[in-house]
Structures are given as structure tokens and as C-alpha cells.
Amino acid sequence: MTREFLADLEPACNSAPLLGSLADLITRAQGRPIYCTAPLAVRRALMNVVVGSLRCGFPAAAFVDALSLYRNYSDWDSRWRSEQERYGAGIVVTRAENLPEGTDPFAGLAGEHVIGFRVVIEVETLVRDGRPVAWHAVVFPTSYWLSRFAIVSFRRICGTRYAGVLAARNAQVFRPIIHSPFFRTLRA
């Protein structure tokens, strides 16, 4: 074989990851751990599967499971402020709730995806500091990866049902739109 043909057989070096992909998020994290957070409605077993699959697909990246990191809300409250600086990116994991009867989970994102106040604070902190955040939405038995999404607070809120997560084509990649009156007040 001539040198010309051998060059075609070599893999392309340093090809850029697909915009909005998990590989892109990992690249943007710049070698820092990726914080995987979820509302309390996501069971630890489901979070273990999601984080385990991320680790399996990208063994060189460090994924931190927030549900196993903190014992309770008080533990999170006392540690989040000092620990959040170490993360290079974030992934919000949700599971669909209130699916209409007969919903085909393979037909696209469906159901209501809800997060609590703690997760909103985590996402807002990461975004404010310029770190990328993605959304991993589970509509059992499938899941969807979204790099463009919005967080919209509910009219009637509580700590565990503070906001909904929705796909948003007009959002920037890994920079969710956050509609929350609480954070508008904080920024003023």
C-alpha cells in the first residue's frame, strides 16, 4: 500500500465533539468533575443507572452523584456553597411524572419533569458561573439528552415541586433559560 492509502486508514485526531453532546459537555468541563443532580422524585436506583451509564461511556470523566453525596437537605445546605466551585459542568436528571395514559415513551419527550428548589439553586449557580448544564430526561424505559432547555417556576410551589423543566429551542447550548421570580429578586 502506498502512503496515500495508509493516511485514509488512520483515525481523525482531535475531531471536535458534536455540539450539545455529552462529549461536548465533558470537553467544556475542562477536566473537572461533572455534577449530576436530581430531584427527590428520582430514586437512587435510577440515578445509579444513569450515572453508571455515563461513567461506562466516558470512563476518563468524573461524574459525581448528588443523591449519594449529601445525607439530607441540611447537609447539602452546609456544604454546597463551598463545594460547588470544584464542578466543571452539571447534568440535571429527571423522570417523567403524570404521563397521559397510552403515552409512547419512544415518541419523544413526554410527561411532567419537575425539580425542587435545591436543584434550581444548583443549576442557577452553575449557569451564573459560566459552567455548562445539560438535562437527562427519563421517560421510562427510554431517556432523552437535551442541551437546550428552560426551567420555569410553578405558580404554586413547594420545596420539592418548585419548577418544571421543558425543552427550549431558543436556549443556548448548555445554558438553560431560568424563569424564576426568586432569582430575579436575588440578582437585583
MARTIDREN-922312 format. One record per residue (C-alpha): residue number from 1; residue in one letter; x, y, z. Coordinates in Angstrom, 3 decimals. Layout:
<lumbas>
{lumba NUM, A, {X, Y, Z}};
...
</lumbas>
This chain:
<lumbas>
{lumba 1, M, {0.000, 0.000, 0.000}};
{lumba 2, T, {1.164, 3.484, -0.704}};
{lumba 3, R, {1.419, 6.230, 1.872}};
{lumba 4, E, {-1.728, 7.933, 0.436}};
{lumba 5, F, {-3.939, 4.952, 1.281}};
{lumba 6, L, {-2.480, 4.489, 4.756}};
{lumba 7, A, {-3.393, 8.058, 5.671}};
{lumba 8, D, {-7.064, 7.286, 4.982}};
{lumba 9, L, {-6.987, 4.341, 7.393}};
{lumba 10, E, {-5.797, 6.428, 10.348}};
{lumba 11, P, {-8.484, 7.859, 12.640}};
{lumba 12, A, {-9.027, 11.592, 12.595}};
{lumba 13, C, {-7.185, 13.190, 15.504}};
{lumba 14, N, {-8.649, 15.874, 17.714}};
{lumba 15, S, {-12.006, 15.979, 15.996}};
{lumba 16, A, {-14.369, 18.305, 17.828}};
{lumba 17, P, {-17.284, 16.666, 19.648}};
{lumba 18, L, {-20.788, 17.123, 18.281}};
{lumba 19, L, {-22.285, 20.393, 19.577}};
{lumba 20, G, {-24.586, 19.717, 22.531}};
{lumba 21, S, {-23.456, 16.109, 23.014}};
{lumba 22, L, {-22.214, 14.535, 26.226}};
{lumba 23, A, {-18.700, 14.600, 24.756}};
{lumba 24, D, {-19.120, 18.349, 24.229}};
{lumba 25, L, {-20.218, 18.816, 27.858}};
{lumba 26, I, {-17.213, 16.814, 29.067}};
{lumba 27, T, {-14.878, 18.927, 26.928}};
{lumba 28, R, {-16.391, 22.137, 28.300}};
{lumba 29, A, {-15.957, 20.846, 31.883}};
{lumba 30, Q, {-12.193, 21.131, 31.245}};
{lumba 31, G, {-11.212, 18.057, 33.243}};
{lumba 32, R, {-13.258, 18.998, 36.291}};
{lumba 33, P, {-15.933, 16.687, 37.788}};
{lumba 34, I, {-19.453, 16.821, 36.362}};
{lumba 35, Y, {-22.158, 17.283, 38.986}};
{lumba 36, C, {-25.187, 15.027, 38.353}};
{lumba 37, T, {-28.189, 16.265, 40.311}};
{lumba 38, A, {-31.790, 15.149, 40.527}};
{lumba 39, P, {-34.979, 15.941, 42.434}};
{lumba 40, L, {-36.022, 13.668, 45.251}};
{lumba 41, A, {-38.587, 12.054, 42.917}};
{lumba 42, V, {-35.699, 10.331, 41.135}};
{lumba 43, R, {-34.908, 7.203, 43.076}};
{lumba 44, R, {-31.305, 6.343, 43.898}};
{lumba 45, A, {-31.551, 3.154, 41.835}};
{lumba 46, L, {-32.473, 5.156, 38.726}};
{lumba 47, M, {-29.728, 7.701, 39.422}};
{lumba 48, N, {-27.233, 4.836, 39.833}};
{lumba 49, V, {-28.193, 3.521, 36.385}};
{lumba 50, V, {-27.938, 6.948, 34.738}};
{lumba 51, V, {-24.622, 7.902, 36.343}};
{lumba 52, G, {-23.297, 4.371, 35.782}};
{lumba 53, S, {-24.052, 4.584, 32.063}};
{lumba 54, L, {-22.339, 7.989, 31.856}};
{lumba 55, R, {-19.251, 6.554, 33.566}};
{lumba 56, C, {-19.287, 3.496, 31.304}};
{lumba 57, G, {-19.477, 5.614, 28.140}};
{lumba 58, F, {-16.805, 8.070, 29.283}};
{lumba 59, P, {-14.562, 6.336, 31.845}};
{lumba 60, A, {-11.982, 9.162, 31.851}};
{lumba 61, A, {-14.566, 11.727, 33.016}};
{lumba 62, A, {-15.565, 12.113, 36.671}};
{lumba 63, F, {-19.316, 12.108, 37.334}};
{lumba 64, V, {-20.491, 12.999, 40.867}};
{lumba 65, D, {-23.892, 11.665, 42.002}};
{lumba 66, A, {-25.526, 14.353, 44.165}};
{lumba 67, L, {-28.117, 11.936, 45.588}};
{lumba 68, S, {-25.363, 9.860, 47.200}};
{lumba 69, L, {-23.172, 12.851, 48.074}};
{lumba 70, Y, {-25.413, 14.513, 50.666}};
{lumba 71, R, {-27.225, 12.860, 53.583}};
{lumba 72, N, {-30.122, 15.354, 53.658}};
{lumba 73, Y, {-31.076, 18.952, 52.873}};
{lumba 74, S, {-29.199, 20.317, 55.900}};
{lumba 75, D, {-26.019, 18.536, 54.814}};
{lumba 76, W, {-26.424, 19.958, 51.286}};
{lumba 77, D, {-27.129, 23.445, 52.670}};
{lumba 78, S, {-23.987, 23.454, 54.793}};
{lumba 79, R, {-21.691, 22.117, 52.028}};
{lumba 80, W, {-22.991, 23.273, 48.614}};
{lumba 81, R, {-21.598, 26.812, 48.783}};
{lumba 82, S, {-18.033, 25.618, 49.409}};
{lumba 83, E, {-18.131, 22.542, 47.150}};
{lumba 84, Q, {-19.824, 23.935, 44.030}};
{lumba 85, E, {-16.622, 25.612, 42.810}};
{lumba 86, R, {-14.976, 22.262, 42.035}};
{lumba 87, Y, {-17.508, 21.234, 39.356}};
{lumba 88, G, {-16.880, 21.981, 35.704}};
{lumba 89, A, {-20.405, 21.188, 34.486}};
{lumba 90, G, {-23.765, 19.851, 35.578}};
{lumba 91, I, {-26.380, 17.353, 34.448}};
{lumba 92, V, {-29.971, 17.534, 35.712}};
{lumba 93, V, {-31.659, 14.118, 35.775}};
{lumba 94, T, {-35.463, 13.976, 35.877}};
{lumba 95, R, {-38.078, 11.298, 35.404}};
{lumba 96, A, {-41.432, 11.858, 33.747}};
{lumba 97, E, {-44.424, 12.245, 36.022}};
{lumba 98, N, {-48.125, 12.397, 35.189}};
{lumba 99, L, {-47.796, 10.694, 31.818}};
{lumba 100, P, {-51.073, 10.642, 29.901}};
{lumba 101, E, {-52.450, 7.120, 29.554}};
{lumba 102, G, {-51.191, 5.381, 26.431}};
{lumba 103, T, {-48.115, 7.612, 26.071}};
{lumba 104, D, {-45.432, 6.091, 23.851}};
{lumba 105, P, {-42.130, 6.804, 25.672}};
{lumba 106, F, {-40.235, 6.329, 22.398}};
{lumba 107, A, {-42.257, 9.026, 20.600}};
{lumba 108, G, {-40.365, 11.870, 22.266}};
{lumba 109, L, {-40.126, 13.779, 25.492}};
{lumba 110, A, {-43.377, 13.395, 27.449}};
{lumba 111, G, {-44.851, 13.946, 30.876}};
{lumba 112, E, {-44.051, 16.486, 33.510}};
{lumba 113, H, {-40.411, 16.899, 34.580}};
{lumba 114, V, {-40.253, 18.537, 37.994}};
{lumba 115, I, {-37.356, 19.761, 40.102}};
{lumba 116, G, {-37.193, 21.147, 43.600}};
{lumba 117, F, {-35.773, 24.337, 44.988}};
{lumba 118, R, {-32.369, 22.754, 45.725}};
{lumba 119, V, {-31.851, 21.664, 42.111}};
{lumba 120, V, {-32.874, 25.094, 40.813}};
{lumba 121, I, {-30.262, 26.702, 43.073}};
{lumba 122, E, {-27.605, 24.256, 41.859}};
{lumba 123, V, {-28.389, 24.881, 38.183}};
{lumba 124, E, {-28.600, 28.636, 38.631}};
{lumba 125, T, {-25.248, 28.671, 40.438}};
{lumba 126, L, {-23.507, 26.658, 37.712}};
{lumba 127, V, {-25.026, 28.762, 34.918}};
{lumba 128, R, {-24.253, 32.047, 36.678}};
{lumba 129, D, {-20.607, 30.983, 36.977}};
{lumba 130, G, {-20.442, 30.131, 33.259}};
{lumba 131, R, {-20.431, 26.352, 33.605}};
{lumba 132, P, {-22.437, 24.235, 31.156}};
{lumba 133, V, {-25.554, 22.355, 32.263}};
{lumba 134, A, {-27.408, 19.605, 30.366}};
{lumba 135, W, {-30.663, 17.751, 31.008}};
{lumba 136, H, {-31.082, 13.957, 31.033}};
{lumba 137, A, {-34.835, 13.300, 30.961}};
{lumba 138, V, {-36.050, 9.774, 31.692}};
{lumba 139, V, {-39.374, 8.700, 30.203}};
{lumba 140, F, {-39.214, 5.086, 31.284}};
{lumba 141, P, {-37.916, 2.901, 29.694}};
{lumba 142, T, {-36.106, 5.418, 27.488}};
{lumba 143, S, {-34.295, 8.686, 28.114}};
{lumba 144, Y, {-33.537, 11.901, 26.278}};
{lumba 145, W, {-30.439, 14.120, 26.294}};
{lumba 146, L, {-31.134, 17.849, 25.953}};
{lumba 147, S, {-28.618, 20.652, 25.795}};
{lumba 148, R, {-31.274, 23.357, 25.280}};
{lumba 149, F, {-33.934, 23.655, 27.958}};
{lumba 150, A, {-35.738, 26.001, 30.308}};
{lumba 151, I, {-36.610, 25.917, 33.981}};
{lumba 152, V, {-39.959, 27.532, 34.736}};
{lumba 153, S, {-41.223, 28.019, 38.283}};
{lumba 154, F, {-44.749, 26.900, 39.101}};
{lumba 155, R, {-47.462, 29.295, 40.255}};
{lumba 156, R, {-47.965, 27.213, 43.374}};
{lumba 157, I, {-44.637, 25.991, 44.653}};
{lumba 158, C, {-43.156, 23.957, 47.442}};
{lumba 159, G, {-39.631, 22.769, 48.129}};
{lumba 160, T, {-39.917, 19.553, 46.119}};
{lumba 161, R, {-42.126, 20.882, 43.270}};
{lumba 162, Y, {-40.571, 24.260, 42.656}};
{lumba 163, A, {-40.183, 24.274, 38.874}};
{lumba 164, G, {-40.741, 22.365, 35.671}};
{lumba 165, V, {-38.065, 21.544, 33.102}};
{lumba 166, L, {-39.043, 21.967, 29.444}};
{lumba 167, A, {-37.302, 21.672, 26.095}};
{lumba 168, A, {-36.451, 25.134, 24.735}};
{lumba 169, R, {-35.117, 25.507, 21.208}};
{lumba 170, N, {-34.365, 29.183, 21.819}};
{lumba 171, A, {-31.983, 28.435, 24.725}};
{lumba 172, Q, {-28.244, 28.458, 24.154}};
{lumba 173, V, {-26.461, 25.107, 24.231}};
{lumba 174, F, {-25.831, 24.093, 27.879}};
{lumba 175, R, {-27.176, 27.432, 29.150}};
{lumba 176, P, {-30.775, 26.870, 30.260}};
{lumba 177, I, {-33.258, 29.681, 30.442}};
{lumba 178, I, {-34.264, 30.112, 34.084}};
{lumba 179, H, {-37.657, 31.738, 34.700}};
{lumba 180, S, {-37.784, 32.153, 38.438}};
{lumba 181, P, {-39.031, 35.186, 40.338}};
{lumba 182, F, {-36.829, 34.174, 43.291}};
{lumba 183, F, {-33.608, 34.539, 41.294}};
{lumba 184, R, {-34.702, 37.800, 39.664}};
{lumba 185, T, {-35.023, 39.192, 43.184}};
{lumba 186, L, {-31.585, 37.873, 44.177}};
{lumba 187, R, {-29.857, 39.409, 41.158}};
{lumba 188, A, {-31.311, 42.895, 41.728}};
</lumbas>
